[in-house]
């Protein structure tokens, strides 16, 4: 209580004389104040979502299919921590519309999805199952949808290089097909750990351990200094590394390790992983007290995806504090300070900025930053709900398991293989043909007569 009062006083003092009357007023020791801040940001975030409107596609955020899963996961957590049911119907509608064949791999988008894209929807469904988010009669259960994602991803485990691991991309024609990245592997690790805890099925826990152990053989999870590389390439046998430091990569592995710690009743292997990764997380992302996405915030170059990453770390740190409670004393104050910082960046009537460590609004405003702010506000509610915990089938969860969900013989119509020269040439030809036909269409709009002359030439050139 004293810590919360001190933090509130610090925030109030920092705003004196700065003309910030339009910033969100957040009292970190007042449950109603946090709920009000969360409600304000949720309302602004959902004003940018149109999937529930006539003629629109439920669950779809244009140009970034995976963000829909993130938004709904954030809303499920918001409902759980605050009790506000305002967006429950929209959440159910969007989640179920994008379910595909019980696997969150819908045909309309499947040809350009990566493993991480699908995985995030699986984690959203897993969150719904653990928190007893209301289900819809006649539709698949939330946990079965998470199992469907697991069952379609595991056959993609790739041993053609690096001794295993999940590729970033699913299809050979996608850039990144020969990369193995932290979020695809760390996210599936967390999903498997959570399914193992929820169902008490050893298959999931074994896969979680396999994903963790494989990651440690690569730069994706370096146990000597507990740092996480964002990616590595198959061409270099997963010895090289892209060293961008992103909050959500750490959150994925910390969260999964916390679930495994819980499953194993305090297993030392998992405690060592939690402690090591938390130490790096504090040093890297909390150097300025409030959480910071250091790789892009300092230069204000974060893209829409990167603006969401802190929300993942916020929620996964919070679940870690709950199921590995010895970590709470370190985690909770940092979540509270970050919530206070986020409030400084959320001006009434507009989307939130991204620099939670900066007193004055940083000038940015995105729907994705709203997601992160909403996540940290919801997480700050944990101190008022002391009986909160992710449920299991043995402790009151109502979402029914279906271990066969998503299984099908044609889950992956090819065996993973390295990209060949032919693949690269084919991709170039396809690109040239697309550009030629696009230009032809543009010319037709400008001058149909000119298109009669030039369109034929463009098609002839593309087919050479």
N, C-alpha and C positions, 0 to 999 in steps of 0.2 A: 504493500500500500504506500509506504513512504517513497519507494522508487517511482511509482506512478505519479504521486503528487509532485515530486521533484521534476519529472519530465514535463508535466503540464506547465509548471512554473517557468521552466526554461523556454518552452514554446511561446508562452504568453509574453515573456520579456523580449524575445527575439522579434516579436511583431510590433512592439511599441514604436510608434512614429514612422512606420513603413508604409502606411496607406494600404494595408492588406485586409481591409474590412470585408472584402469579397471572398477571401479564402475560406475554406471549410473550417468551422469552429469545432475542434476535436478535443474533448477532455478524456484522456486515456484511462482515467479511473471511473468514468461514468458510462455504464452500459448503454443508456439511452442515447448519449452523445455519439458513441461509436455506431450504433444502429442507424442514427440519423445520417451520419456521414456516408455509411455504406449505401443507404437507400438513395441518397442524392446521386452518388456516382453510378449506381445500378441504373437509375432512371435515365441518366445522360447516355450511358453505354448502350442501353436498349433503344434509345432514339435513333441510333445509327444502324440498327438491325431491321431489315425489311422482309425477312423470310416468312413472317406471319401475315403479310399483307396479300390481298387478292392478286393473283397472277405471278406471285413470287415463289421461290423454291424454299420450303421449310428447311431450316438447318444450314443454309448456304450463306457464307460470307463471300461475296464476289472476289475472284482472283486469289483466294487462299482457303481452299476447302478445309484444311486442318484446323483453321482458327475457329470454325464453328464448334468443334469438339472442345476446344479450350474455353470458349465462352460458356458452353453449357456446364462444363465441369465447375467453372467459377460460380455459376448461378446455383448449382446444386449445393455447393459449400455455403454460399450466401444464405440460401434457405435454411440449411441446417443450423448455422450459427446464430441467425437472427430470428428465425421463425416466420419470415415474410414469404407468403405463398404467391405473391403477385405474378411471378414469372414461371411458375411450375407448369402450367399448361403449354406455354410456348416451348419450354425446355423439353417436355415429353414429345410434343409434336415434331420438333426438329431432330431429336435423337432418333426417334423411330423412323422418320422419313429417310434418314441417311444410313439405315442399318444394313443395306445391301441384302445379302443372303445370310442374315444373322452373323455378319462378320465385319461390318463397317468397311466394305469394299464394293461400293455401289458401281454398277456398270458405267454410269455416266461419267465417272471420274477415274475409274480404275487404271486407265492406260497412262496416267501421268502421276500416280501417287507413289510416294516413297514409303519405306517401312515405318519411318517415324510418323508420317501423316496418319496412317491407319492406327498406329499404336496409341496416339493421343486420344482418339475416340474410344479405344478400349479402356484406357485409364479413366475416362469420363464415366463410362458404364460401370467400371469397378467402384468408383467413388459413389455412384448412385446405389449400388448394392450394399456397400458397407454402411451407408448412412440411412438405409431404409427409405430412400426417395420413392414416393408412390409410383406404382407400376400401372399399366393399362391392361385391362382384361382382354385376353385374346391375342396379346402381343408377347414376343419373347421376353423373358426375365432379363433384368439388367446384368446379372452375373453371367447368364448364358451368352450375352453379347460380348462380354469381356473374354469368355472362354472361346468364342468364335474367332476373335482376333488372335488369341494365343494359338489356336489350332491351325489357322492359315499362315501364321508367321513361322512357326517352328519348322515346317518343311523347307523353308528358305534358308535355314542354317547352312552356311556355305563353307565347305572344307577344300575348295579348289585352290585356296591360298591362305596363308596365315594360320593354318590349323583349325579354322572355324570362324565363328562370328557372323553377324548380320551385316549385309551390305546396306549402304545408305539407300540406294535406289533398287527397285524391283526389276525394272526392264532394261535390257542392254542398250536401248536407244536413248536412255536418259543420262544426262551428265551426272557423274557421281556414282555410276554403276560399279566402278572398280574401287570405290572408297568404302571403308568401314568406319563408322562414326560413333561418337560417344552416346548421343541421344537415342539412336536406334537400338543399341545394345543395352545401355543403361535403362532406357524406358521399358524394354521387354523384360529385363532383369527385375525391375520393380513390379511389373504386371504379374510375372510368374510368382514372385515372393508373396504378393498380396492374394493371389489365387490360392497359393499353398496354405496361407494362414486361414483364409475364408472357408475353404472346403476341407482342410486337414487331409489333403491328397498329396502324397509324397512325390508324385510325378512333377507337379508344379515346383515344389521346393527343390527337387533335384535339378530341374532346368535353371532355376534361379542360381544355384550354386555353380552350375556349368557356365553360365553367362558371366558371372563374377570372376571365376577362376580363369576363363579365357581372356577377359578384359585385362587382367593383371599381367598377362604375358605380352601385352602390347603397350604402347604409350597412352592408350585411352584411359588406363587406370594404373598409375605408377605408384606402387606401394612403398617405394623407397623414400619418396617425399610427399606422397598423397596429393599429387596433382593430376589433373585430367586434361588430356589433349582433346581437342574438338574432333579430330579426324586423323586417319592414316590411310595409306594406299596399298593396294594389293601388288602393284608393280614393284614395290620395294619391300614386299613380304611383311608389311605392317611394322616396319622398323622406323619409318619416317613419321613426322607428326606435325599437324597444324596446331599451334599452341595458343590460339585464341582462348581466352578464359571467359566462359559463359556461366552465369548463375544456374541455368536449368540443368546443365550437365552434372554439376555437383549435387543439385537437388535430387536428380533421378537416382544416383547411386547412394546418396545418404538415405533417402526414403526407403529404397529397397533393402539396404543393410539394416535399417531399423526394424522392418518387418521380419527379416530373418533373425535378428536378435531376439525379437519377441517369440518367434516360432521355436527357437532353440533354447528358450528360457535363459537368455543372457550369454549365448555362446561367445567365447573370447575372440574367435575369428571376426565376428561381426562387430563386436565392441571396438576392436582395434581399427576396423575400417571406419566406423562412425567417428571415433575420436580423431583419427588422422585427417579425414575429410573435413570435419568441422573446424579443426585448427586451421587448415588451409582456407576454408571459406571465410572465417573471421578475419584472417590476415589480408585476404584478397579483395573481398567484396564489402567489408564493413570497416575499412580503414577510416572512413569519415562518419562513423557512428551509424547513420542510416544506410541501408543497403544500396549499393551502387553497381550498375552494369558497366564496369570499368572500361571494357574494350571499345565502347562506342559513346558512352555518356560524356566523357571528357571533351570529345570533339563534336558532340551533338550530331553524330552520324548514324544513330540507331535507326534501323528500318522498322517497319510495322511488326515483323515477327519478333525482333529483338526487344521491342517495347513490352512484350508479354512475358519475357523470361523471369523477371523478378517475382511475378505472381506465382510461378511454379515453385521457386525456392521458398517463398513465404508459406505456401500451403504444405509443402513437403517437410519443411522444418517443424511446422506446427504438429503434423502427425507424428513426426519423430519424437517430439517432446512428450506426446501422449503415450506412445507404445514403447518408448525407451525412456522412461520418466527421469532417469538420472541426468539426462541432457537438458531438462526444462529450465534449470537455473541459468544456463547460458543462452538458451534460445529465446525464452519469453521476453526478457528485456530488450533484445535486439529487434524482435518483431514489434514491440511497442514503440521503440524509437523510430523504426521505419514507418510505422503507421502515422506517427506525429509528423514525420518528414513528408510523407505523401500528402497529408492534409494541406501542407503549405503550397503544394503544386496543383491542388484541385480548386479552381475558382468556380464559384456558383454560376451555373448557366453554360459552362463550356467544359470540354474534356480536360483531363489532367495532364500536367507536364510530367517529365520523366526524372528530373534530378531531385530525388528525395532529400539529399543532403544540402540543398540550396534553399535559403530562406525566401527569396523572391522567385516568382514564377519564371521558368526558364524559357518561355516563349513557344514551347511545343505543345501540341494538343492532339492526341490520337485516341481512337476507340480502344486500341490495344493497351495504351497506358492506363486507360480506365479499368481494363481487366486486371492489370497488376495492382492498381490502387484498391479495387474492390476486394481482391484476394487478401491483401495485407490488412485491410480493415476487418474483414471477416475473421481472419486469423487472430486478430487482437481480442476477439470475443471469447477466446478459449479460456481466459482466466475467470470468466463468469459462468462457465458451464463445466464444473469440475467432474461431472460424471460422463463427460463426452469421451467416446472412443469408437474407432471403426469396428463394426460388429462382424461376427462370423456366424456360420450356420449353428454353431454350438452356443452362441451367446445372444441370440435373439434376432439375427438377420432373417428376413422373410423372402428374399429373392432366391428362387430355386435353381440349383445347379443343373447343368446339362453338359456333361463332359464331351458329348459328341457334337456340340454346336459348331457349325462352320466347317465341319469335315467334309471334304469332297475330293474325288480322285483327281480332278482337274484344277485343284487349288493353285497350282503353278504349272503352266503348260510347257515348261522347258526346264532343263537342268541348268542351274547357274553355271556360267562359263565366263572366262575373260573376254573382253571386247576385242574383236579381230579387226584387221585392216578393212575387211569387207563391211563390217558394221559401221566403221567410220566413214567409208566412202558412201555407203547407203544413206547415212545420216546427212551427209553433205548434199547428195542428190535430192533427197526429200526436202531439204531446206531451200535449195535453189528452185525446185519446182514450186514450192509454196510461195516464195517471193515472186516468182514469175507470174503465177496465177493471180496473186494479190494485186500486182501492178496492172495486170490486164483488167481486173475488175475496176480498179481506180480509173484507168483510162476510159473504160466504157461509161462510167458515170460522168466523166468530163466531156467526152466526145465519142459517141457510138461509132461514127464513121472512121475515126482514127483507130478505134479498137479493131475494126475489121482488118485493117492493114497490119497493126502492130501485134495484136494478140496471137495471130498465127505465127509470127516470127518468134515471139516469146516462147510459145509452146514448142516450136521446132528446136529452138536453142536449148531448152531444158531437157529435151529428149535425146540430145546428141550423146 
